[in-house]
Amino acid sequence: MTADDGAPGDRAPGAYDFSDLRAVYVNCTLKRSPEVSHTEGLMAVSTAIMRKHGVTVDEIRAVDHEIAPGVYPDMTERGWARDDWPALTPRILAADILVIGTPIWLGDKSSVATRVIERLYSLSGMLNDAGQYLYYGKAGGVIVTGNEDGIKHVAMNVLYSLQHLGYAIPPQADAGWIGEAGPGPSYLDPGSGGPQNDFTQRNTTFMTWNLMHLAALLKRGGGFPAYGNQRSLWDAGARFDHPNPEYR
């Protein structure tokens, strides 16, 4: 079946319009700008697809900001002299899609990624207009780079964290690239094979489209259905059909 026959996988480039969506990519490299970030190099594949289909993309290199450690929205209220997280918060909350990008160090996500997730957690007790936790109705994904094994381990860690906070995770929501075990070329290094690796490029593409599809379904459908998950109503006494053992 050809594109003229309407095969779902061969839609014309303009068949999907996601111009009502916003995405934020948080690069958790350990390298300050303008140093080259291999994680940013792979994230650029995903951001290019999103921008081509109208998504407004915001990019944050977390290490360029003074993000204080902690699990409160503003750590200057907890003794820190400076905390840039409150200034970044509106950019995070404005996005329908959040993608965390991280290198692998010692088999795990970077320390910067851990700090970003901790600060995401600091907002997770807040509620949206429907009385749900704040991140409900948003989609999350992860991109990982390195030259040692560990992509799936890092992806499991990050995606679990995001869904626990309230983000919806689509199918195939992770993508990554690793080179040979031991010291070796990173993703953007000449001869690494990363930008030509079909598995990596396929997964990055699928992840990007699945994030756009899920975010569009959620946003255009009025968000994640509220019944049964409204913290505000639970606190007010609603139990959403939860069986009360006292009345069995």
Helices and strands as residue ranges (DSSP letters): G 3-5, G 8-10, G 13-15, E 22-27, H 38-52, E 56-61, G 62-64, G 75-78, H 85-93, E 97-105, E 108-109, H 111-121, E 139-146, H 151-165, E 174-178, H 198-220, H 231-235, G 245-247
